[in-house]
Amino acid sequence: MSFVTTKDGVEIFFKDWGPKDAQPLVFHHGWPLSSDDWDAQLLFFVKQGYRVIAHDRRGHGRSSQVWDGHDMDHYAADIAAVVQHLDLKNAVHIGHSTGGGEAAHYVARHGQQQGRVAKLVMIGAVPPLMLKTPANPGGLPIEVFDGFRKSLSDNRAQFYLDVAAGPFYGYNRPNAKKSDGIVWNWWRQGMMGGAKAHLDGIKAFSETDFTDDLKIITVPTLVMHGDDDQIVPIADSALLAIKLLKNGTLKVYPGFPHGMATTEPDTINADLLAFIRA
């Protein structure tokens, strides 16, 4: 197993598949999952000849279950440590949900300055800000996220099962074709991580304002979002993010859920490939 140790002593697990001289694609997973959530993408793109890298965020998956540092500054610094350890250049960073915020924060604060980033993709991503504030009146009230925290603290296993079997993949919609394997894989990944990391992660994904990050980013950026995303509503995320990006393209997927990279991999992978090759 491959790990890199950060400056504050955290061991970050990562996968590194494919030819070392191929263009690297770096995948950033959502909350509360792991790099395993990208299986459909990692297998597809390694077959296309790319070098694919995916890490487990601190406190998630196989990385160290430390009690602190569960915020976007540390998340971005952790992936910067992975990138520097592998000396990745001309990389495309692809982030889903919380990972979309992490990827944007990394690109803005580390990757562009170091000249290591070619492009950015945000899929069902949280930027610019999920929380309702005076400056973001369309956001979700703090009570929504307090409810997440309570559910996690009361019965994390049941909460994760309910999220995966319901809104995450749109399985609560009429005529949805539910996959028990997908649901239990989500649950498995979530339960691998640490409860403290996941609890703090709710604040990280809901209260971090990525507005300045989006304004800083100049590399070509693809924003992909399903219009039936029940976890990160498109009206308060992608539709606002695209207005802040200097070099962004928005692609909306009618009827697709939050976890569309898993439920609709053929469509998502084809569009990712086209963007990467463009």
Solvent accessible surface area in square Angstrom, and as a share of the most:
residue,aa,sasa,rsa
1,M,167,0.75
2,S,49,0.32
3,F,72,0.30
4,V,15,0.09
5,T,84,0.49
6,T,13,0.08
7,K,216,0.92
8,D,81,0.42
9,G,50,0.48
10,V,4,0.02
11,E,83,0.37
12,I,0,0.00
13,F,14,0.06
14,F,10,0.04
15,K,23,0.10
16,D,31,0.16
17,W,92,0.32
18,G,28,0.27
19,P,65,0.41
20,K,125,0.53
21,D,136,0.70
22,A,21,0.16
23,Q,52,0.23
24,P,9,0.05
25,L,0,0.00
26,V,0,0.00
27,F,0,0.00
28,H,0,0.00
29,H,1,0.00
30,G,1,0.01
31,W,26,0.09
32,P,0,0.00
33,L,0,0.00
34,S,0,0.00
35,S,0,0.00
36,D,14,0.07
37,D,22,0.11
38,W,3,0.01
39,D,60,0.31
40,A,39,0.30
41,Q,1,0.00
42,L,1,0.00
43,L,94,0.47
44,F,56,0.23
45,F,0,0.00
46,V,43,0.25
47,K,164,0.70
48,Q,69,0.31
49,G,39,0.37
50,Y,26,0.10
51,R,20,0.07
52,V,1,0.00
53,I,0,0.00
54,A,0,0.00
55,H,2,0.01
56,D,0,0.00
57,R,3,0.01
58,R,2,0.01
59,G,0,0.00
60,H,1,0.00
61,G,7,0.07
62,R,71,0.26
63,S,5,0.03
64,S,32,0.21
65,Q,112,0.50
66,V,40,0.23
67,W,178,0.63
68,D,64,0.33
69,G,12,0.11
70,H,12,0.05
71,D,53,0.28
72,M,6,0.03
73,D,96,0.50
74,H,68,0.30
75,Y,2,0.01
76,A,1,0.01
77,A,45,0.35
78,D,4,0.02
79,I,0,0.00
80,A,4,0.03
81,A,24,0.18
82,V,0,0.00
83,V,0,0.00
84,Q,87,0.38
85,H,106,0.48
86,L,30,0.15
87,D,77,0.40
88,L,1,0.01
89,K,122,0.52
90,N,85,0.43
91,A,0,0.00
92,V,0,0.00
93,H,0,0.00
94,I,0,0.00
95,G,0,0.00
96,H,6,0.03
97,S,10,0.06
98,T,3,0.02
99,G,0,0.00
100,G,0,0.00
101,G,0,0.00
102,E,0,0.00
103,A,0,0.00
104,A,0,0.00
105,H,18,0.08
106,Y,0,0.00
107,V,0,0.00
108,A,2,0.01
109,R,96,0.35
110,H,45,0.20
111,G,0,0.00
112,Q,43,0.19
113,Q,139,0.62
114,Q,76,0.34
115,G,61,0.59
116,R,40,0.15
117,V,19,0.11
118,A,24,0.19
119,K,27,0.12
120,L,0,0.00
121,V,0,0.00
122,M,2,0.01
123,I,0,0.00
124,G,1,0.01
125,A,7,0.05
126,V,2,0.01
127,P,2,0.01
128,P,9,0.05
129,L,17,0.09
130,M,9,0.04
131,L,25,0.13
132,K,107,0.45
133,T,41,0.24
134,P,141,0.89
135,A,100,0.78
136,N,17,0.09
137,P,97,0.61
138,G,58,0.56
139,G,8,0.07
140,L,47,0.23
141,P,59,0.37
142,I,63,0.32
143,E,118,0.53
144,V,53,0.30
145,F,0,0.00
146,D,66,0.34
147,G,33,0.31
148,F,60,0.25
149,R,52,0.19
150,K,134,0.57
151,S,43,0.28
152,L,8,0.04
153,S,78,0.50
154,D,95,0.49
155,N,81,0.41
156,R,43,0.16
157,A,36,0.28
158,Q,84,0.37
159,F,26,0.11
160,Y,0,0.00
161,L,44,0.22
162,D,77,0.40
163,V,20,0.12
164,A,0,0.00
165,A,29,0.23
166,G,10,0.09
167,P,38,0.24
168,F,7,0.03
169,Y,10,0.04
170,G,7,0.07
171,Y,28,0.11
172,N,80,0.41
173,R,104,0.38
174,P,116,0.73
175,N,150,0.77
176,A,41,0.32
177,K,191,0.81
178,K,107,0.46
179,S,39,0.25
180,D,88,0.46
181,G,52,0.50
182,I,42,0.21
183,V,3,0.02
184,W,125,0.44
185,N,51,0.26
186,W,2,0.01
187,W,73,0.26
188,R,97,0.35
189,Q,1,0.00
190,G,0,0.00
191,M,62,0.27
192,M,56,0.25
193,G,3,0.03
194,G,8,0.08
195,A,47,0.37
196,K,87,0.37
197,A,2,0.01
198,H,0,0.00
199,L,53,0.26
200,D,42,0.22
201,G,1,0.01
202,I,0,0.00
203,K,116,0.49
204,A,6,0.05
205,F,16,0.07
206,S,0,0.00
207,E,55,0.25
208,T,30,0.18
209,D,84,0.44
210,F,1,0.00
211,T,37,0.22
212,D,87,0.45
213,D,2,0.01
214,L,0,0.00
215,K,97,0.41
216,I,75,0.38
217,I,1,0.00
218,T,75,0.44
219,V,20,0.12
220,P,48,0.30
221,T,1,0.01
222,L,9,0.05
223,V,3,0.02
224,M,0,0.00
225,H,0,0.00
226,G,1,0.01
227,D,73,0.38
228,D,38,0.19
229,D,10,0.05
230,Q,53,0.24
231,I,45,0.23
232,V,3,0.01
233,P,47,0.30
234,I,24,0.12
235,A,69,0.53
236,D,12,0.06
237,S,1,0.00
238,A,3,0.02
239,L,70,0.35
240,L,58,0.29
241,A,1,0.01
242,I,40,0.20
243,K,157,0.66
244,L,46,0.23
245,L,17,0.08
246,K,137,0.58
247,N,70,0.36
248,G,30,0.29
249,T,79,0.46
250,L,55,0.27
251,K,82,0.35
252,V,59,0.34
253,Y,9,0.04
254,P,107,0.67
255,G,52,0.50
256,F,36,0.15
257,P,14,0.09
258,H,1,0.00
259,G,3,0.03
260,M,2,0.01
261,A,7,0.06
262,T,38,0.22
263,T,37,0.22
264,E,63,0.28
265,P,37,0.23
266,D,121,0.63
267,T,54,0.32
268,I,0,0.00
269,N,7,0.04
270,A,54,0.42
271,D,34,0.17
272,L,0,0.00
273,L,22,0.11
274,A,64,0.50
275,F,29,0.12
276,I,10,0.05
277,R,152,0.55
278,A,105,0.81
